[in-house]
Amino acid sequence: MTVSRVAIIGLGLIGGSIGLAVREMLPDVRTTGWDASADVRKRAATRGLVGTVCETAAEAVAEAELVILCVPVGAMGEAAQAIAGALPAGAIVSDVGSSKRSVGEAIARALPGATVIPAHPVAGTEKSGPDAGFAELFRHRWCIVTPPAGASEEAVAKVSDFWEGLGAKVEIMDPAHHDVVLAVTSHIPHLIAYTIVGTASDLEDVTRGEVIKYSAGGFRDFTRIAASDPTMWRDVFLTNRDAVLEVLGRFTEDLTALQRAIRNGDGDTLFDLFERTRTIRRSIIEEGQDDARPDFGRSDH
């Protein structure tokens, strides 16, 4: 039930990786692509991220069965508007954003009457741009598909089959629930990483050189997360505002309780929390979402 012609709008890390994964995993699927940056289009053509790099978004989608918007979530509505006049009848429009309720609504507003099946591949690195993509990015990772109420089952199946064809595991989820889940698992951790790295660089009695020179494992991991694309993450926090603020409020309450335990010398409370969080780490490894090795099994791409 998979599609045979896919258009990718936005040829950075995710869009480029989709194109490379299609070439490797679904060689019979024809890909076209476009990016707003002429330099990115040129680099995408050199790397062969898609079969044909087009000069306009309209040209890229002219014959597509599936269009995937791979732009920052704040630009999804604008990207959808750019293809509105050229979208073939019956084409499915999807995306890769990590905020789903607001993004789905923005795309639907820009493309009234179109079949919109949002999706979110839960995969990525701190790198960005057309040179960052690689075909294995989605392999054994989750892709969450968040169809609107009343969506075509056939369209949902086509989007699901496409991602499974790239090696991903697919889960169907309500858009609002997705946003709360991702606020916990991704958005708040990024917010914390940006904050702690910023705090470290602002401390007057600790030089930036010392922060870099003596970075222990914990801070080093925070800097990896905090190196993520600033445009993308600015848009994520603004488009998923409600869920982020809800989870951030709970986190703030928990942080206050932790401050109280440290101030009061309450070792039992600290130990119980740390023991509980170790169990969550073991569960993540058992689920196959990370690696127990010291370098997490990661390698540079």
C-alpha positions in Angstrom: 0.0 0.0 0.0 3.1 2.3 0.0 3.4 5.3 -2.4 5.6 5.5 -5.4 6.3 9.2 -5.7 7.4 11.3 -2.7 8.2 15.0 -2.5 10.4 16.3 0.3 10.1 20.0 1.2 13.2 21.0 3.3 16.4 19.1 2.7 18.2 19.4 6.0 19.0 16.6 8.5 15.5 15.0 8.5 14.5 15.7 4.9 17.9 14.6 3.6 17.9 11.4 5.7 14.4 10.6 4.4 15.7 10.9 0.8 18.8 8.8 1.5 16.7 6.2 3.3 14.2 6.0 0.4 17.1 5.4 -2.0 18.5 2.6 0.1 15.3 1.0 1.5 12.7 1.8 -1.1 14.6 2.0 -4.4 11.4 1.8 -6.5 10.1 5.1 -5.0 10.8 8.2 -6.9 11.8 11.3 -4.9 11.8 15.0 -5.6 12.8 17.7 -3.3 13.1 21.4 -2.7 14.6 23.7 -0.1 14.2 27.5 0.3 18.0 27.9 0.3 19.8 27.8 -3.0 23.0 26.6 -1.3 21.1 23.7 0.3 19.5 22.8 -3.0 23.0 22.7 -4.6 24.5 20.6 -1.8 21.5 18.3 -1.9 22.0 17.7 -5.6 25.7 17.0 -5.0 24.9 14.4 -2.3 22.0 12.9 -4.2 19.6 13.4 -1.2 16.7 13.1 -3.6 16.3 11.9 -7.2 15.5 15.4 -8.5 16.2 18.7 -6.7 13.6 21.2 -8.0 13.9 24.9 -8.3 10.4 25.6 -6.8 8.2 23.9 -4.2 5.4 23.7 -6.7 7.6 21.8 -9.2 8.7 19.4 -6.5 5.1 18.4 -5.5 3.5 18.4 -9.0 3.4 14.6 -9.4 3.7 13.6 -5.7 1.5 11.0 -4.0 3.0 11.9 -0.6 4.4 15.3 0.3 6.5 15.5 3.5 7.2 18.9 5.0 10.6 18.9 6.7 10.9 22.5 7.8 10.9 24.0 11.3 7.5 23.7 12.9 7.0 27.4 12.9 7.3 27.4 9.1 4.9 24.5 8.4 1.9 26.7 7.5 4.0 28.8 5.2 5.5 25.7 3.5 2.0 24.3 3.0 0.8 27.5 1.4 3.8 27.4 -1.0 2.5 24.1 -2.4 -1.2 24.8 -2.3 -1.7 25.7 -5.9 0.3 22.7 -7.2 -0.7 19.9 -4.9 -2.2 17.0 -7.0 -5.7 15.8 -6.1 -5.5 12.9 -3.8 -2.0 13.6 -2.6 -1.3 13.0 1.1 0.5 15.8 3.0 2.6 14.9 6.1 5.4 16.4 8.1 8.1 15.5 10.6 7.6 18.2 13.3 7.8 17.4 17.0 4.7 19.5 17.8 1.6 17.9 16.4 -1.6 19.6 17.3 -0.7 23.1 16.3 1.2 21.9 13.2 -1.6 19.7 12.0 -4.0 22.6 12.3 -1.6 25.0 10.5 -1.2 22.7 7.6 -4.9 22.0 7.4 -5.7 25.7 7.3 -3.2 26.3 4.5 -4.5 23.3 2.5 -8.3 23.1 3.0 -9.7 19.9 1.7 -6.3 18.2 1.4 -5.6 14.9 3.1 -3.3 15.8 6.0 -1.7 13.0 8.1 0.9 14.5 10.4 3.8 12.3 11.6 6.9 12.6 13.9 9.9 10.4 13.5 11.5 10.4 16.9 15.0 10.5 15.6 17.7 13.0 15.1 21.1 14.3 16.1 22.4 17.7 17.3 23.7 18.3 13.7 21.7 20.0 11.0 21.8 20.9 7.3 22.1 18.8 4.1 25.4 17.2 5.1 24.0 15.9 8.3 21.6 13.3 6.8 22.2 9.6 6.7 20.1 6.7 5.6 20.0 4.8 8.9 18.6 7.6 11.0 15.1 6.1 11.3 16.1 2.5 11.6 14.6 0.8 14.7 13.3 4.2 15.9 9.7 5.2 16.5 7.7 7.3 14.1 4.5 8.6 15.7 1.6 9.1 13.3 -1.1 11.6 14.5 -4.0 11.6 12.2 -6.9 14.1 12.8 -10.3 12.8 13.8 -12.1 11.1 10.8 -8.9 10.7 8.8 -8.9 8.3 5.9 -7.7 4.9 7.1 -6.1 4.2 3.7 -4.1 7.4 4.0 -3.0 6.6 7.5 -1.9 3.1 6.3 0.1 4.6 3.4 2.0 7.0 5.7 2.6 4.2 8.3 3.8 1.8 5.6 6.1 4.4 4.2 7.9 4.9 7.6 8.0 1.2 8.2 9.7 0.9 4.8 12.4 3.2 6.1 13.0 0.8 9.0 11.0 2.7 11.7 8.5 1.4 14.2 5.1 3.1 13.9 2.7 4.2 16.6 -0.6 5.9 16.0 -1.4 8.5 18.6 -3.8 11.4 19.3 -2.0 14.7 18.5 -2.6 16.4 21.9 -1.4 13.3 23.8 1.7 13.2 21.5 2.5 16.8 22.5 2.4 16.0 26.3 4.5 12.8 25.8 7.1 14.7 23.8 7.1 17.6 26.2 8.3 15.1 28.8 10.7 13.0 26.7 12.2 15.7 24.5 11.1 19.3 24.9 11.7 19.8 28.6 15.1 17.9 28.5 16.2 20.3 25.7 15.0 23.3 27.7 17.0 22.1 30.7 20.1 21.5 28.6 19.9 25.0 27.0 19.4 26.4 30.5 22.3 24.6 32.3 24.8 25.2 29.5 23.7 28.9 29.5 24.0 29.1 33.3 27.5 27.6 33.2 28.7 30.1 30.6 27.2 33.0 32.7 28.9 32.2 36.0 31.2 35.0 36.9 33.5 33.0 39.2 33.9 30.1 36.7 35.6 30.9 33.5 34.3 29.6 30.2 37.7 27.9 29.6 37.3 26.0 32.9 33.7 24.9 31.9 35.1 23.5 28.6 38.3 22.0 30.1 36.8 20.2 33.0 33.5 19.1 31.4 32.5 15.8 33.1 30.1 13.4 31.4 26.9 14.9 32.6 27.7 18.4 31.4 29.2 17.1 28.2 25.9 15.3 27.3 24.0 18.5 28.0 26.2 20.4 25.6 25.4 17.8 22.9 21.7 18.4 23.3 22.1 22.2 23.6 23.9 22.2 20.2 20.7 21.4 18.4 19.3 23.7 15.7 18.2 26.9 17.5 15.5 27.8 14.9 13.9 24.4 15.2 13.8 24.4 19.0 12.6 28.0 19.3 9.6 27.0 17.1 9.0 23.8 19.0 8.6 25.6 22.3 6.3 28.2 20.8 4.1 25.7 18.9 3.9 23.3 21.8 3.5 26.0 24.4 0.6 24.5 26.4 2.1 21.1 26.9 5.6 22.5 27.6 4.2 24.9 30.3 2.1 22.1 31.9 5.1 19.7 32.2 7.5 22.6 33.1 5.2 23.5 36.0 5.3 19.9 37.3 9.1 19.8 36.9 9.5 23.1 38.8 7.5 21.6 41.7 9.7 18.5 41.8 12.8 20.7 41.6 11.6 22.7 44.6 11.0 19.4 46.5 14.6 18.4 45.6 16.0 21.7 46.9 14.1 21.2 50.1 15.6 17.6 50.6 19.1 18.8 50.0 18.7 21.8 52.3 17.2 19.5 55.1 19.9 16.8 54.6 17.1 14.4 53.7 19.3 11.6 52.2 16.4 9.1 52.1 14.4 11.2 49.7 17.4 11.8 47.5 18.3 8.0 47.4 14.7 7.0 46.7 14.5 9.4 43.7 17.8 8.3 42.3 16.9 4.6 42.7 13.6 5.2 40.8 15.3 7.0 38.0 17.9 4.2 37.5 15.0 1.9 36.9 13.7 4.1 34.1 17.2 4.2 32.5 17.3 0.4 32.5 13.8 0.3 30.9 15.0 2.6 28.1 17.9 0.3 27.3 15.7 -2.8 27.4 13.3 -1.1 25.0 16.2 -0.7 22.6 16.0 3.1 22.7 19.6 3.5 23.8 22.8 1.6 24.4 24.3 0.6 27.8 27.9 1.1 26.6 29.8 4.2 27.9 29.6 6.0 24.6 25.9 4.9 24.3 26.9 3.0 21.2 26.9 6.3 19.2 29.2 7.1 16.4 29.6 10.3 14.3 27.8 10.4 11.0 
